[in-house]
Amino acid sequence: MKHFEIVLIAFLSAGIVSNTLNAQPVKDEKQLNYNKKEEVLSCCRKPSRFSTKQQSSTGSLQKVVGTTSHDGMVWIKGGEYAMGCSNGDGRTDEYPVHKVKVNAFWMDVTEVTNAQFKKFVDATGYITTAEKKPDWQELKKQLPPGTPKPDASQLVAASLVFTPPTHPVSLDDVSQWWSWTKGANWRHPEGPQSSIKGKENYPVVHISWDDAQAYCKWAGKRLPTEAEWEFAARGGLINQPFSWGSEDVEKGTPKANTWQGHFPDNNTAKDGFKGPAPVKSFAPNGYGLYDMAGNVWEWCSDWYRPDYYKQLKGIVAVNPKGPASGFDPDEPTIPKRVVRGGSFLCDASYCSSYRVSARMKTSPDTGLEHTGFRCVADK
């Protein structure tokens, strides 16, 4: 397996680190078994930012209103369902299928938009992870011993931007289509020359887990658990692979904002979009929720472990909140949180992570051009 840490992408291009992407990660935690082929061919290798330090900047934030507003939310009654992949199309971490029961909850009908996030920032002065300069003391903890400190021009506020190549490339090197871009953040999703003007109803992106947590606290809401997210994504359907049922994503009317064509060099945009789409651009699922498949990845509250479902086998897990800590055998030094739903970069041949059971993991301090979130509330 190869490391695809965001900062290494930048340093490789600068010639600072030459061989880290070919390093084999040290496995521990029961020597978890992972299928190498499925990892290379999937988009489970979202690049990480840099920090190993678990921190949050939400402490001083306060909820703006006395009660949580349910405007733009839908009430989901809850219930029991079979969580995980019910056919052979899933990756290792989607098995075994296990029974889960979740209580009723409110969920945002759409992903949090630029307009909504701007209201939060205007009210609080919050600064996102992508707008902050990297901390070299934290960064070097993940680099090979003796790695020299990079030039100050590399240690700048930046984020990962999708930059498609003009020709087919190997899918085991994400630096071929992700660029560490100075000045890229939620206000400038494609870099400093871009803007969200006129895109108020697009999902906010370049959002880290810490950023999403801060917004949720301010709004009097929270991030969904992974179990709640999958229950909601299924929209009342039983053992179906997609939020709309079983029809292939490429058949019939476009059902979600995903990749069409050859990834990552040729997107035919058959669905009408080459990047993120305005929320509500596609039909909702059975619960009235939009973009539970494709568009942008959505953060969940849970830590990620590939073997977590095995711990729940044979029982009915009631309101599970995930494992106590995160562990990714591909990057064992970086605890990861769960993201769900896939994005505009997912296609059937590369990752198909728009399936309702598909799981992804990302370090909490990482925000990318295809990562956003939505909120839930208990009452």
C-alpha positions as CSV (number, residue, x, y, z in Angstrom):
1,M,0.0,0.0,0.0
2,K,1.1,3.5,-0.6
3,H,0.8,6.7,1.4
4,F,-1.1,9.6,-0.2
5,E,-0.8,12.3,2.4
6,I,-1.6,15.7,1.0
7,V,1.6,17.3,2.2
8,L,3.6,14.6,0.5
9,I,2.0,15.4,-2.8
10,A,3.2,19.0,-2.4
11,F,6.6,17.9,-1.3
12,L,7.0,15.4,-4.1
13,S,6.4,18.1,-6.7
14,A,9.0,20.2,-4.9
15,G,11.5,17.3,-4.9
16,I,11.7,17.3,-1.1
17,V,10.5,13.7,-0.6
18,S,11.3,11.2,-3.4
19,N,10.3,7.8,-2.2
20,T,7.6,8.1,0.5
21,L,4.8,7.1,-1.9
22,N,6.4,3.8,-2.4
23,A,6.8,3.0,1.3
24,Q,4.9,0.1,2.8
25,P,2.9,1.1,5.9
26,V,3.5,-0.8,9.1
27,K,0.4,-2.8,10.0
28,D,-0.5,-3.4,13.6
29,E,-3.9,-3.6,15.3
30,K,-4.3,-7.3,14.7
31,Q,-2.6,-7.1,11.3
32,L,-5.8,-6.2,9.5
33,N,-6.1,-7.9,6.2
34,Y,-6.8,-5.5,3.2
35,N,-7.1,-6.4,-0.4
36,K,-4.6,-4.4,-2.3
37,K,-6.3,-4.5,-5.6
38,E,-9.6,-3.1,-4.3
39,E,-7.8,-0.3,-2.5
40,V,-5.9,0.8,-5.6
41,L,-9.0,0.7,-7.8
42,S,-11.2,2.4,-5.3
43,C,-11.4,6.1,-4.2
44,C,-10.8,5.0,-0.6
45,R,-7.4,6.6,-0.8
46,K,-8.5,10.2,-0.2
47,P,-5.3,12.1,0.5
48,S,-4.9,13.4,4.0
49,R,-3.6,16.9,5.1
50,F,-0.9,16.5,7.6
51,S,-1.8,16.7,11.3
52,T,-1.8,13.8,13.7
53,K,-2.8,16.0,16.6
54,Q,-6.5,15.7,17.6
55,Q,-7.7,19.2,18.2
56,S,-10.8,21.3,17.8
57,S,-11.4,25.0,17.6
58,T,-15.1,24.8,18.6
59,G,-14.7,25.5,22.3
60,S,-15.5,29.3,22.2
61,L,-18.4,28.9,19.7
62,Q,-21.9,29.3,21.0
63,K,-25.2,28.4,19.5
64,V,-26.9,31.4,18.0
65,V,-30.5,30.6,18.8
66,G,-32.2,29.2,21.9
67,T,-33.7,26.3,20.0
68,T,-32.5,24.4,17.0
69,S,-34.3,25.5,13.8
70,H,-35.7,22.7,11.7
71,D,-36.1,24.8,8.6
72,G,-34.6,22.8,5.7
73,M,-34.7,19.6,7.7
74,V,-36.8,16.4,7.5
75,W,-37.9,14.2,10.3
76,I,-36.7,10.6,9.9
77,K,-38.7,8.2,12.1
78,G,-35.9,5.8,12.7
79,G,-36.1,2.0,12.9
80,E,-34.1,-1.2,12.4
81,Y,-32.3,-2.1,9.2
82,A,-29.5,-4.3,7.8
83,M,-26.3,-2.1,7.6
84,G,-23.6,-2.9,5.1
85,C,-23.3,-4.3,1.6
86,S,-25.9,-6.9,0.8
87,N,-24.3,-8.1,-2.5
88,G,-20.8,-8.7,-3.7
89,D,-20.0,-5.2,-4.9
90,G,-18.7,-3.8,-1.6
91,R,-15.2,-3.4,-0.3
92,T,-13.9,-5.3,2.7
93,D,-14.9,-2.8,5.3
94,E,-18.6,-2.9,4.2
95,Y,-19.0,-6.5,5.6
96,P,-20.5,-8.3,7.4
97,V,-24.1,-7.0,7.1
98,H,-25.4,-6.5,10.6
99,K,-28.6,-5.3,12.2
100,V,-28.8,-1.7,13.5
101,K,-31.5,0.2,15.2
102,V,-31.5,4.0,15.2
103,N,-33.8,6.4,17.0
104,A,-35.7,9.1,15.1
105,F,-33.8,12.3,14.2
106,W,-33.9,15.4,12.0
107,M,-31.6,15.6,9.0
108,D,-30.8,18.5,6.7
109,V,-32.5,18.0,3.4
110,T,-29.4,19.2,1.5
111,E,-25.7,19.4,2.1
112,V,-24.8,22.7,3.9
113,T,-24.5,25.4,1.3
114,N,-22.1,28.2,0.7
115,A,-24.7,30.7,1.8
116,Q,-25.4,28.8,5.1
117,F,-21.7,28.5,5.9
118,K,-21.1,32.1,5.1
119,K,-23.8,33.1,7.6
120,F,-21.9,31.0,10.3
121,V,-18.6,32.6,9.4
122,D,-20.0,36.1,9.4
123,A,-21.6,35.5,12.8
124,T,-18.5,34.0,14.5
125,G,-15.4,35.0,12.6
126,Y,-14.5,31.3,12.2
127,I,-11.4,30.5,10.2
128,T,-11.4,27.1,8.5
129,T,-8.5,24.6,8.5
130,A,-7.7,25.3,4.9
131,E,-7.3,29.0,5.7
132,K,-4.6,28.3,8.3
133,K,-0.9,27.9,7.8
134,P,0.4,24.4,8.4
135,D,2.3,23.7,11.6
136,W,5.7,22.2,10.8
137,Q,6.1,20.7,14.3
138,E,2.9,18.6,13.6
139,L,3.7,18.0,10.0
140,K,7.1,16.4,10.5
141,K,5.7,13.7,12.8
142,Q,4.4,12.0,9.6
143,L,7.4,12.5,7.4
144,P,10.5,10.2,7.2
145,P,13.1,10.9,9.9
146,G,15.5,13.6,8.7
147,T,13.2,15.1,6.2
148,P,14.4,18.8,5.9
149,K,12.0,21.6,6.7
150,P,10.5,22.8,3.4
151,D,10.7,26.3,2.1
152,A,8.3,28.7,3.6
153,S,6.6,29.0,0.3
154,Q,5.3,25.4,0.8
155,L,4.1,26.0,4.4
156,V,1.2,28.2,3.4
157,A,-2.6,28.1,3.9
158,A,-3.8,25.8,1.1
159,S,-6.0,22.9,0.2
160,L,-6.3,20.1,-2.3
161,V,-7.9,21.0,-5.7
162,F,-8.9,18.5,-8.4
163,T,-6.8,19.2,-11.4
164,P,-7.5,16.6,-14.1
165,P,-4.7,15.4,-16.4
166,T,-5.1,15.6,-20.1
167,H,-4.3,12.0,-20.7
168,P,-4.8,8.6,-19.0
169,V,-2.7,8.1,-15.8
170,S,-2.1,5.4,-13.3
171,L,-4.8,5.3,-10.7
172,D,-2.4,4.4,-7.9
173,D,-0.9,7.9,-7.7
174,V,-3.4,10.6,-6.7
175,S,-0.9,13.3,-7.1
176,Q,-1.8,13.0,-10.8
177,W,-5.1,14.7,-10.2
178,W,-4.9,16.5,-6.8
179,S,-2.9,19.7,-6.4
180,W,-1.9,21.4,-3.2
181,T,-3.1,24.9,-4.1
182,K,-2.2,28.0,-2.1
183,G,-5.3,30.1,-1.4
184,A,-7.8,27.3,-2.0
185,N,-10.5,27.2,0.6
186,W,-14.3,27.3,0.9
187,R,-14.4,30.9,-0.5
188,H,-12.1,29.9,-3.4
189,P,-12.8,26.3,-4.1
190,E,-10.6,26.0,-7.2
191,G,-7.9,28.3,-6.1
192,P,-7.4,32.0,-5.3
193,Q,-8.7,33.1,-8.7
194,S,-12.0,31.3,-8.2
195,S,-15.1,32.5,-6.3
196,I,-18.4,31.3,-4.9
197,K,-20.2,34.4,-6.2
198,G,-23.3,33.1,-7.9
199,K,-22.8,29.7,-6.2
200,E,-24.6,30.4,-2.9
201,N,-26.7,27.2,-3.3
202,Y,-23.8,25.0,-4.0
203,P,-22.5,22.7,-1.2
204,V,-19.6,24.3,0.8
205,V,-16.4,22.4,0.3
206,H,-12.8,22.3,1.6
207,I,-14.4,21.6,4.9
208,S,-12.5,19.6,7.5
209,W,-14.2,17.5,10.2
210,D,-13.2,20.2,12.7
211,D,-14.9,22.8,10.5
212,A,-18.0,20.8,10.2
213,Q,-18.1,20.2,14.0
214,A,-17.8,24.0,14.6
215,Y,-20.7,24.8,12.3
216,C,-22.9,22.1,13.9
217,K,-22.2,23.4,17.4
218,W,-23.1,27.0,16.3
219,A,-26.3,25.8,14.7
220,G,-27.3,23.6,17.7
221,K,-27.0,20.5,15.6
222,R,-24.5,17.7,15.2
223,L,-22.9,15.4,12.6
224,P,-24.8,12.2,11.8
225,T,-23.4,8.9,13.0
226,E,-22.5,6.5,10.2
227,A,-25.4,4.3,11.1
228,E,-27.9,7.3,10.9
229,W,-26.4,8.4,7.6
230,E,-26.8,5.0,5.9
231,F,-30.3,4.6,7.3
232,A,-31.3,8.0,5.9
233,A,-29.5,7.4,2.6
234,R,-31.5,4.2,2.0
235,G,-34.7,6.2,2.1
236,G,-36.8,3.3,3.3
237,L,-35.6,0.9,0.6
238,I,-34.5,-2.6,1.8
239,N,-31.2,-4.2,0.6
240,Q,-30.9,-1.9,-2.4
241,P,-27.4,-0.7,-3.5
242,F,-28.4,2.9,-4.3
243,S,-30.5,5.6,-2.7
244,W,-32.8,5.4,-5.7
245,G,-33.0,1.6,-5.9
246,S,-31.1,-0.9,-8.1
247,E,-30.9,0.7,-11.6
248,D,-27.3,1.4,-12.7
249,V,-26.3,5.0,-12.2
250,E,-25.5,5.4,-15.9
251,K,-28.8,4.1,-17.1
252,G,-31.9,6.3,-17.7
253,T,-32.2,9.8,-16.4
254,P,-29.2,11.1,-14.4
255,K,-29.7,10.2,-10.8
256,A,-26.7,11.9,-9.1
257,N,-23.7,14.1,-9.8
258,T,-21.0,11.5,-10.5
259,W,-18.2,11.0,-13.0
260,Q,-19.0,9.9,-16.6
261,G,-16.3,9.0,-19.0
262,H,-12.7,7.8,-18.3
263,F,-11.3,8.8,-14.9
264,P,-9.6,11.1,-14.2
265,D,-8.8,12.6,-17.6
266,N,-12.2,12.7,-19.5
267,N,-15.5,13.7,-17.8
268,T,-18.3,13.7,-20.4
269,A,-20.5,15.5,-17.9
270,K,-23.5,13.6,-19.1
271,D,-25.3,14.5,-15.9
272,G,-24.7,18.2,-16.6
273,F,-21.9,18.9,-14.2
274,K,-18.1,18.5,-14.2
275,G,-17.7,19.7,-10.6
276,P,-20.1,20.2,-7.7
277,A,-23.7,20.8,-8.6
278,P,-26.2,23.1,-6.9
279,V,-28.1,21.3,-4.2
280,K,-31.4,19.8,-5.3
281,S,-30.2,19.3,-8.9
282,F,-31.3,15.7,-8.8
283,A,-34.4,13.9,-7.5
284,P,-34.5,13.2,-3.7
285,N,-34.6,9.8,-2.1
286,G,-37.6,8.3,-0.4
287,Y,-37.1,10.4,2.7
288,G,-36.9,13.7,0.7
289,L,-33.2,14.0,1.1
290,Y,-31.1,15.3,-1.8
291,D,-27.6,14.3,-2.9
292,M,-27.2,11.3,-0.6
293,A,-25.3,9.9,-3.6
294,G,-22.6,11.9,-5.4
295,N,-22.0,15.6,-5.5
296,V,-19.7,15.9,-2.4
297,W,-18.5,13.6,0.3
298,E,-20.2,14.1,3.7
299,W,-18.6,13.9,7.1
300,C,-20.0,11.5,9.8
301,S,-19.2,11.7,13.5
302,D,-17.6,8.3,13.8
303,W,-14.0,7.2,13.9
304,Y,-13.1,4.8,11.1
305,R,-11.9,1.3,11.5
306,P,-12.1,-1.3,8.6
307,D,-13.0,-4.1,11.1
308,Y,-15.7,-2.2,13.0
309,Y,-18.6,-4.1,11.5
310,K,-17.1,-7.4,12.7
311,Q,-17.6,-6.2,16.2
312,L,-21.3,-5.8,15.7
313,K,-21.9,-9.2,14.0
314,G,-24.7,-11.2,15.5
315,I,-26.3,-8.5,17.6
316,V,-28.7,-5.6,17.1
317,A,-26.6,-2.5,17.6
318,V,-28.8,0.3,19.0
319,N,-27.7,3.8,18.0
320,P,-24.0,2.8,17.4
321,K,-21.6,5.6,17.5
322,G,-18.6,3.9,15.9
323,P,-15.4,2.6,17.5
324,A,-13.6,4.4,20.4
325,S,-10.7,5.4,18.2
326,G,-9.7,5.5,14.5
327,F,-7.3,3.2,12.7
328,D,-6.4,2.9,9.0
329,P,-3.9,0.1,8.2
330,D,-2.8,2.1,5.2
331,E,-1.8,5.1,7.3
332,P,-1.6,3.8,10.8
333,T,-0.2,7.0,12.3
334,I,-3.3,9.0,11.1
335,P,-6.6,8.5,12.9
336,K,-9.5,8.9,10.4
337,R,-13.1,9.9,10.5
338,V,-15.8,8.4,8.3
339,V,-17.1,10.2,5.2
340,R,-20.0,8.9,3.1
341,G,-22.0,9.4,-0.1
342,G,-19.3,9.7,-2.8
343,S,-18.8,12.8,-4.9
344,F,-18.7,14.2,-8.4
345,L,-15.4,12.2,-8.9
346,C,-16.9,8.8,-8.3
347,D,-17.6,6.5,-11.2
348,A,-18.5,2.8,-11.6
349,S,-15.1,1.7,-12.9
350,Y,-13.0,3.6,-10.3
351,C,-14.8,3.6,-7.0
352,S,-18.7,3.5,-7.2
353,S,-18.8,5.1,-3.7
354,Y,-22.2,6.5,-4.4
355,R,-23.5,3.2,-3.1
356,V,-25.4,3.5,0.2
357,S,-23.1,1.1,2.0
358,A,-19.8,2.5,0.6
359,R,-17.4,3.8,3.3
360,M,-14.5,6.2,3.1
361,K,-12.0,7.5,5.7
362,T,-10.3,10.9,6.0
363,S,-8.1,12.6,8.6
364,P,-10.2,15.1,10.6
365,D,-8.0,18.1,9.5
366,T,-8.4,17.4,5.8
367,G,-10.7,19.4,3.5
368,L,-10.9,18.9,-0.2
369,E,-12.7,20.3,-3.2
370,H,-15.2,17.4,-3.1
371,T,-15.8,17.2,0.7
372,G,-18.7,18.9,2.6
373,F,-21.3,17.8,5.2
374,R,-24.9,18.0,6.4
375,C,-26.3,18.1,9.9
376,V,-28.7,16.2,12.1
377,A,-30.6,17.0,15.3
378,D,-32.3,14.9,17.9
379,K,-35.2,17.3,18.6
